[in-house]
Each structure stands twice: as C-alpha cells, then as structure tokens.
C-alpha cells in the first residue's frame, strides 16, 4: 500500500475539513466578536457562517470527480458518497435556518457548532468501508445528538429525553461493538469487502449469526425501528424542535446508507429469504419482521397522539419500516430507491418540524389544538405544512408518493418470479392509508378549526419562512421531476 501524506488526507476529507473549520470559526466568533450582542444577532451571524461553510463543503464535494479508497476503507471517496454528503449538508443548512428564531438557548455558538460537529460525524460515516471507522463516526454523531437533545435547559423534558436517548444509545453502541468484534474475530479484518471474502461459503456460522443479530439490533436503535424505538417519542418531544429535526432527518440518511452497505457487502451470502411461504434463514427475514412491526406499530400509535412532535416521532418509526424494504430487497435498484426515499423524507421532515417550531414559538406548545386556525394566522406556513404532510402520507404528485412508488416497485421487482415480497408491499400500502388519517387530523386543525379569539397573526422570521418555502418547493419539484435526484443515485 502506497504511503499517504497528511495533505492527501486533508484533500480527500476536504468537505469534512471545511465544515470543521466552519465549526471553529462559528464558535470562536460567537465567544469573542459577538459576545454581549442580542441572541437574534448572534443566531443570524452564526447561521450565515454555517450556511457559507456547508455550501462551500457541498461545492467541493460536487466539483471533485475522484474514486479513491484510502487506507483500506477508512475513507472512501466516490460520486455516490459525495452526493450523500451533499444531501446531509443540505439538511444541515435547512436545520440551521429553522433554528434562527430559536428561543430555547443563549449558547448560540455552542449549539451551531454541535450541529456542524454532528454533520462531520455523519459525513465520515457514509465514507467508511471499515468497521472501526463506522463505529467511531457513528458515535461522534450520536454524542452530539445526545447533547443537542438536552440543549433546552429551561425545559425539564429536554434533560429527561436526552437521558433516555443516551441510555438507549449507549446500549445500542454496546450491541454494535460486540457484533463488530465478533465479525473481526471470524474474518480477521475490519474491511467490509475482506469480511465478505472470509465469510464466503461458510454459511450461517453461529458466531456470524450472533454478529448479524447484534449488528441489526445496534442499527435498529439508531434508525428507531420496532422493537428498538422506545427512545424516539420522548426524544423527539423533549428535544428542542430543530434538534429533533436533525435527529429525524440527517441521522436517518447516513444510518440507512451505511446499514444497507454493511448488510449487502459484509453479510453477502447470508441474506436468506423473506418471501411468502419460502423463508430461508438469514438477515432478510429478520429485517422483514422488523419492517412489518415498525409500519404497524408506528402508524397505529401515531393516531392517538395529541403532541404533533410525538406524532411525527411515531410517523418516523413507521417510515423506518418502509425504508427497511429497500434494505431487505438488496438490489442496486432498491438501494437507489431507498436513498431517494430517505433524502426526500429528510427534506420533508425538516420542513414539518420547521412548521412545528413556528407554532411552538407562537403558542408555547406543540399540542395538536394549537394548530387551530393556522391557515388564517400564517397562510404561507400552513400551505407548506399541507405540502409536507401530504408528501409524508404519499399523495401524488409530491416527492413522498414518488419515493414510495420507487421503493415498493423495487421491492416487488427484487423477487419478480414469485412476487414473494408482495406481502410486505401490501402491508406498507395499507399502513400508508392509515397514516393519511392522522396527518389529516393536523390539517383539519390548520384549515377547518377556528383559531382562538385572542389569537393574532403569527410573525414568522424571514429566514425560517425562506427555509420552509424552499423545502416545500423542493418536495413538489422532486415529485414532478424525480430524475433531478435519481440520476445521482444509480
């Protein structure tokens, strides 16, 4: 292996390096130049620096055309990983924009720096083909998310949510590390491709089975799939709303990307089968059961929620079930459909949480009743909410519909001879119909119910409004022209 200079490493990790420099600049500027200024000024200036840094990192990633595997999988640079990084950076930008009107903290520099630090962890995660790098990157991102969850010191629920998130996250890290250590013990390598070569022909060795189960459990916690979802509703509800948006969007993009990579590469040959009446032991039957449970429990439990953030948490659990269809299908087409779905879901979810931020700042709560008359109090915001919720429900011609169509079609096509995975697709379509009901409950409050007599118009900060309108436009555009995204995911 040729020696690699630090300059080469910095160049290959250019997007991450730019974001890291931006993080230090934002923190240093807030603690020195802007010290003593108003919260609004500090947020606006810090957000501007963050946006510029993320945009530069995105341009750097798009501009380069390299295919490099550095240090045997520690850092992999290619068109696909760079595009996923750009998607994560875009979600970070929109998270920062909906944070500009935040009133939950005085520590502006620290808050924005933690979002950027979490972004760095997620970016390294999608570039890793090595178990050690995957674990380190995942924990870097997770630690920042724990802190962001606890950032609202004025609300005791924020601390409680962070504690639950941390305990469950620590448990998942233990499962994941144990599974990775068994894989290393069996294969003698931490590189995914080399692990696959060592496991080829061995079948379902008992140690491999334990490693497989531990790995799926660890990632099950990260993506909030049933039965590893218990932290999600409390974390989403108690965390500051922009933090919840980042947890729901950015972490899902990276986690599903790397989960699909690990299962399809490292555990190649141990897939088994989840087709109807044709089960074969492997990881696909296990993922299929988790997907089915997530879709059913997530959608049915969301119906009875009175907190919109908690409802979006159970909705995220259900969507994790849909996304797992793209993992278990295990074809190039299904993986492309999975990434289209995850990215468009991330954009839509950040937008939905952005609307919740506006309502929460105006009314003091995210309760369903506080959305009453939103169409009269903030017409543009309510229109954006309509786009986001209908997209999450899978209504054409929005991106959510196209994402589900691609994902379900790819799942059926994965076993086009016997249509053995059709049972999962039918279940997913039925649960999508259920989800339409609880999304309509929110829209009913916004468009049918009358606002309180003393409720006036809601003043929305222009940066937040810009983010919401842009996100809604993207959801519509990607629904009408999905090739704008799919051409980069093939």
PyMOL commands that set and color helices and strands:
alter all, ss='L'
color gray80, all
select helices_A, chain A and resi 6-12+14-31+39-63+79-99+108-126+131-149+156-187+192-199+206-222+230-238+241-266+283-302+308-329+332-363+368-371+374-377+379-393+399-413+422-447+462-480+483-486
alter helices_A, ss='H'
color red, helices_A
select strands_A, chain A and resi 68-70+75-77
alter strands_A, ss='S'
color yellow, strands_A
deselect
rebuild
show_as cartoon
